[in-house]
Amino acid sequence: MICYRCGNPLGSGHLCLRCGADVTVYRKIIGMSNSCYNAGLEKARVRDLTGAVSALRKSVQLNKYNTDARNLLGLVYFEMGEVTEALCQWVVSKNLQSENNLADRYIEKVRKDRNSLEEMNQAIKKYNQALYQAKNEGVDLAIITLKRVLKQQPKLIKAYQLLALCYIQNEEYSNANRILKRALEIDHGNTLCLRYSRQIRGKMGNSRKSRREAREAEERRSELQQARAAEDALALDDDIVVPRRREKVSVSGLSRILVFLAGMAVALCLYQFVILPTVDHNAATAANQKIAFYDNQMSDQTQELASLKEQVESLTAENEDLSGKLDAYTGSDGMFTQYDTLMDIVVSYNDGADDEELEELSDRFLKLDADAVDSETYQTVYQTMYKKLVTERLQSTFNTGMNYFNEDYYTYAIEYFEKCLEMDENYDQALFYLGRCYEHRDDQETANTYFTRLVQNCPNSDYYEAAVDRVGEVAAESESSEEDASAESVSGDEDGAEGLSPGDIE
């Protein structure tokens, strides 16, 4: 253990042997942080991930330099499927301890496995989509999306919890209980899953009874439909008229022929007007049924094709979105690149750079994007290095320019003042003295440009009033010169008119 004030190793006493600081409370805080870390480690070993997260977060709150606790917290988050939280913890740990830190190996492993990182990002995207569907479009679509999420990321606890809630909403308590058991296998101590399990424990019997009643009602409805179909078939058969057979009558040959012809005529009439229409009607009905069947099939296939096209478009958009997010992490201007560049600048500065190296570090630092990484630690380090590299260099450059200005070397002074504006385009002192330099060089137009920039961009500057006065004086002199020129022009016209004589006009 080292002293929090001077960094000297502490002995067994309550005072630092080097600076004399009282470390009693500091020892207690460090001890409490280590105790919380040990408790989180024990809970993580028995897969009580929620309890481990609570203990480890308390540990790093007590001692933010406890990198072992922070690295373990990142591993627990990673095991729960929350990759973003895990990366944040490892990056902060790397910033606090740049050497001999396991976080380097974890980050490098995640960075190399791009396929897994892309699958994680896609799973998180679909989880957010399922959350929106559950709130606005219905839980059935959310259930389908969450099942896909769990196939890609089977350790995402939040997805299990949301899927269980969707099943509870549909009163599918047995499915909800099954999903909660799978979640508790990953995180034994998840309080939210345990609470959901207790709430549905008494409703699973009622759910089975309602499903049995629904199944029996479906069977009765199917039997009723079959009976109606049989009645319709019998009614269709009754429409066919079959001629009755008559008893043979003993008649003569001519009578037999007439009877035969009459019978043929009756048979043809029966066939033409009774049997044939019935057969045509049955054939048309069967054809219409087939047409309707194929139309339904084509409609279903069309809908399925449209659904597949929407899925392809959605997956394409997700791929482009994830590619953009991956570039935001690993691109030339991504989060990791910004972190690495800033850490490299910090290390080079701490190694004791000379003036040329400091100027190079300052140029590299000015290329960083202050808003690229949304992290409190990153912002703190960025502001600290800004004061050391930019502010100090800015003041030094300005002082050099002022020395040249006081010695009337305005060309060199302008060069250094412009370097100040390259580092900070609204640096009020450089703007003001650049205007002064150009005044001494009788270039009032350029001087007025810098005074105007100071007035427009630096209203709170100590040089604001002086710049306003100088801009006003230049405008007044310009108006006065224009009035004098106009007056001279009018006087010249009048003198010419008086010098003319009538003979000249003729």
N, C-alpha and C positions, 0 to 999 in steps of 0.2 A: 504494500500500500504506500502511495506517495502523497506528499502534502499537496493540498488543493491550491495553496498560495504560491509556493516556490518550486514544487516538483521534486523536493528532496525525499528520499525514502524515510519512512517514519519508523521510530522505534516502538517500544512497548509502553511508553509514557503517554500523557495527555497533551504534551506540547511538542511542537516541531523543534528539533535540535538545531536547525539552521536559522529559521526566521522567527521562532518563538510563538507561532500561531497556536491557538487552542483548537485541538482536533477531536475533542470529546464527542460533540454532536456529529461531526463528519464521520467518525468511526461507526456511530450507531446507524447513520443513514446508509453507509456502505454495507454494513452487516445486514440491515433489513433488505436491501436490494439483492444481496447474495442469497438470503433466505427465500425470497420470492422466486429467484431463479431456480433454486433447488426444488421448491414446491412445483413450479411449472415443469421442470424436467421429470419429476416423478409422475405427474399427471399425464404428460405426453407419452411416457413409457406404457401406461395402462390405457392409452387411447382416449383419455378424457380431454379432448382437444379444446373444448370450450373453456374448461377450467384452466388448462395450460395457457390459453391466450390471456385470460384474466390475470393470472399470476405474473406472467412475463411482461405484460403491459405495465403492471404496477412496478415491476423491477426496473424497467427502463425509465419510468417516470421518476423514480428515486435517484437513479444514477444513469444518465444518458450515455456515459462512456462504457457501460457494461455491454461490450460488443458480443460476448457469449450469449447473453440473454436476448439481444436483438437478433442475432443470427438464428437462434433457436425459434424465436417468434416468427421469423420469415419461413422457416421449415414447416412450422405448424400451419401457417396460412397456406403454404403450398400444398400440404396434405389435405386441407379442406377445399382445395380447388380455387382459392382466391390468389391467383398468380400476381395480380397487380400489387396487392398489399405486400406479398412476399418480396417482390422486386424493390419496392420502396424501402422496406426495412433493411435489405442487404445494401442498397446504395447508401443509405445514411450510415450504416456500419462502416462501409468502405471509406466514407469521408472522415469519420471520426478516428479510424485506425487504418492508415494507408498501407502498412506493412504487416506481414504475417497474419493475414485476416482470411478466414474461411469464406467470407462473403465473395471474394474474388473468384474462387472456384465455383460457387453456386451460380453467380451471374454469368460466368463464362460457359458453364454447362447449359444454361437456359438459352444463351445467345447462339450457341452452336446448333442446338436442336431446333432449327427453324420450323420444321413440320409440326412438332409438338406445340410450339408457341403459336403457330397459326391456328391449330385446332383449338387451343385454349381461348384465343381471341374470338374465334367463330362461335364457340360454345357460349361465351359471355354475351355475344351479340344476340344469339337466339334466346338466351334466358331473358334479356331485356325485352325482346319481341314477345315472348310468352307472357311476361308480366303485363305488357300493354294489352295483349289479347284477353287476359283474364279480367282486366278492368273494364274493357270497352266492347270486345267482340264476342265474348262467351268463353266458358271454361273448356269446351270440347276442343277448340283449336289450340288452346293453351296446353292441354294434356298431350296432344300430338307433338307439339313443338318441344315440350319438356322431355318427352321420351327420346327424341333425337338428341337433345342436349346431354342426357345421361348416357347415351351410347358413345358420344364423343368425350365426355368428361364425367366418368362414373364416380368421382369423388367430390363433386360440387354439392355441398350440403344445402345451400340455398335453393337449388333446383329440386332436391328431394322435398324440402319443406313446402315449396309452392305447389308441387305436384300433389302432395298429400292434402293441401287445402282445396285444390280443385276437385279431388275425389270426394272430400267431405261435402263440398258444395253440391255435388251430384248424388249425395247419399250413398256413395259406394264405399262403405266403411271398411270392408274387408281389404279392398285394394289400398285404401289409405293406410291401414294398419301394416300391410306388407311393405309399402314404401317407407314408412317410418322405421320399421325394423331394419331395413337395409341402411338407412341413414345412421341409426344407432350402432350398427356394426362398424361404421367408420369413426363416429364420435360418440363414445359411450355416455358421455355426460352432457349431451346437448339438451339444455333445459327446455327449449321450444319444442323439440320433438317429443320429449317426455310429457310435456303438458298436452300436446295434441293426442298422444296415445291415451292418457287418462280420460280425456273428454269423449273419445269415441268408444271407450271400452264397453259402456252399457248400451250402445246403439247397434252393435254388430248383430245381435239376435233379431232385432226388429228388421234389420236390413235383409236378412235371409228369409224371414217370413214374407216380406213384401215382394221379394223376387219370386218365391214359390207361388204366391197368389197371382202374380203377373204371368207366370208360365202357364198356370192352369187356365187363366182367362184366354191366353193366346191359343191353347189347345181347343178350348170350346169354340172360339171364333173360327178356327180352321175347320172343325167338324161341320159347323153351320154352313160355311162356304161350300164344302164338298156336297152337302145335301142339296143346296140350291142349284149347284151345277148339274146334279143328277136329274132333278125335276125339270130343268131347262132342256136337257137331252130328250127326256120322255115327251115333253110338249112338242119338240121339233119332229119326233117320229110320228106323232098323231096327225101332222099336217099332210102326210102322204095318204092318198085315197086309193085303196086296193079294191078292184071290182069283185063282187061276190060271184061265186060259181053257181050256175043254174043247172037244174036237172035236165037231162036230155029228154027231148020230146020226139016221139015217132012221127016223122013227117015224110013227105014225098021228096024226090030228088030235087025238083025246082025249089021247093020250100027250103030244102037243106041249103041250096046255094044262096037263096035270099037271106036265110038266117046267118049263113057264114059271112056274107057280105056286110050285113047289118052289124054283126059282131066285130068284124074288122074295122068298120067305120066308128063304132063306139070305142074300140080299143085305141084307134088313132086319135080320136078326140080326147080320150082320157090322157094319152101320152102327151099330146100337144098342149093341152090346157091345164093339166093337173100335175103330172109327174115331171115333165120337162121344166116348168117354172120352179118347182120345188128343188130339183137338182141344181138348176142354175143359181137359185138363191143360196143353197148350201155352199156351192163352189165359190160364189162371190163373197159370202161371209168368211169362208176359210182364207180366200185370197186377201181380203181386207185385214184379217187377223195377222196373216204373215207380213203384210205391208206395215201394219202398225208395230209388229214385233221388230222388224228390221229398222223402222224409223226410230224406235226407242233405242235400239243398239247404236245406230249412227249418232243419235243425240248424245248418248252416254260417252261414246268415243270422242265426239267433238268436244264435250265438256272436259273429258280427261286430257285431251290434247291441249286445250286452252290452259288447264291447270298445270300441265307439265311445262308449257311455255312460260307461265308466270313463275314457276319454280326456277326455271333456267335463268330468267331475268333477275329474280331475287338473289340466286346464288352468284350470278355474275356481279351484281351490285355489291353483295357482301364480300366477294373476293377483292374487288377494287377498293372497298372501304378498308378491309384488313391489310391490303398491300400498302395503302396510305398510312395506316397506323403503324405498320412494321417499319416503314421508312421514317416515321416520326420518332421511332425508338432507335433504329440502327443506321439511319442515313447520315449524310455528311453534316447536316444541321440537326440531327436527332438528339434525343435526351442523353443517350450514353456518350455520344461524341462531345456534347457540351460539358458533361461531367468530367470526362477524361481530360479535355483541354484545360478546364479550370483547375483540376487537381495537378496537372503537369505544370501549370504556371505557378501554383502555390509551392510545389516542391522546388522548382527552379529558383523562386524568390528566396525561400528559406535556406537554400544552399549558398547564398551570398553572391549574387550576380553583380558584375561591374556595371559601369554606366551604359556601355553599348548593349550589354545583355538586358539591362533594365528597359532600355528603349525598345528592344525587340519584344520583350515580354509585354510591354505596354501596348504595342501595335497588335499583338495577338489577342490581348485582353479586349481591346476595343472592337474586335470582330465578333465577340461573343454576343449572344442574344440574352438580355437580362430576363426576359419573360418566357424563354423557351422551356424552363423547368419550373413547375409549380411545387416548390419544396422550400420550407422555412430554412432548413440547413443550407441549401444551395444559395438562397438569397442572402443569408448572413455572410457566407464566405465571399459571395460576389461583391457585396457592399464593402467588406473589409479590404479586399484586394483593389477595389476601385479607389479607395482612399490612399492606399499605399502606392499604386502604380500610376493612376491617372491624375488624382488631385495633387500629389506631390510633384509629379513631372510637370503638370500644368502650371503650378506656382513657380517652379524653377525656370521653366521656359519664359514665363512672363517677366520674372525678375531680370533675366538676361536681356530681354527686349528692352526693359526700362533702363538698364545700364547704357545700352546703345542710344536710346532716346535722349537720355540726359547728356550724353557726349555729342549730340547732334549727328550721330550716324544713323540717319533715318532709313536708309536702304536695309541695313542689317536689322534695325528695330522692326521694320515691316515684315521681314522674313520670320522673325521669332513670334511676332503677334499673330501672323497667319498660321503658324504651327499650333498656337493655342486654339484658334478657331477650328482647326482640323480635329482636335480632341473634344472641343465643346463649342458648337457653332453659336451658342448664345452667351459666350463668356463676355460679360459687360465691360470689364476693364480693357480687354484686348480690342473690342469694338471701338471704345472711346479713343484709345491712344493710336489706333490705326487711322481714325479720322484726323487726329492731331498731326500725325506724321505727314499725311497727304496735304494738310493745310500748310505745313512748313515747306512742302515741295510745290506750293501754289497750284495744287490740283484740287480745287474746291468741289468740283462735281463728284469726284470719287470720295472725298472726305464726307460730303453730305450724304452719300449712300450709306456709309457706316454709321453715321449719327442717326439716320432714319431707322436702320435696323435695330439699333439700341432702343430707340423710343418705342418701336412697335413690339419688340419681343421681350424687353426687360423693364416693365413699368415699375418694378420694386427696386431698381438699381440705385445706388448712391450717385451714379453719374447721370441719372435720368434728367434732372432739371438742367444740368449743364448742356446735355445733348439737345434738349428742347430749345434752349436759348440759342444755340449755334445754328440749328435748323431754321429758326425764326429769323435770325440775322441774315442768313444767306438768302431767304425768300424776300426779305425787305430790301436787301441790296439789289436783288434781281429786278424787283418791281421798280425801284428808283432808277436803275439804269435804263429800263424800258421807257419810263416816263421822260427821262432826259433825251433819249434818242428820238422819241416822238416829237418833243418840243423843238429840237433842232431841225427836224424834217419840216415841220410847219413853218418855222422862221425862214428857212431857205426858200420855201414856196412863195412866201409873202415878199421877200427881197427880190425875187425874180419878177414878180408881177409889177412891183414898183419901177423896175429898171426898163420896162417896155414903153415905147412911144407910139403915138398913132401911126406914124410912118412905118414902124416895124410891123404893126398889125396889118396894115394894108399889104 
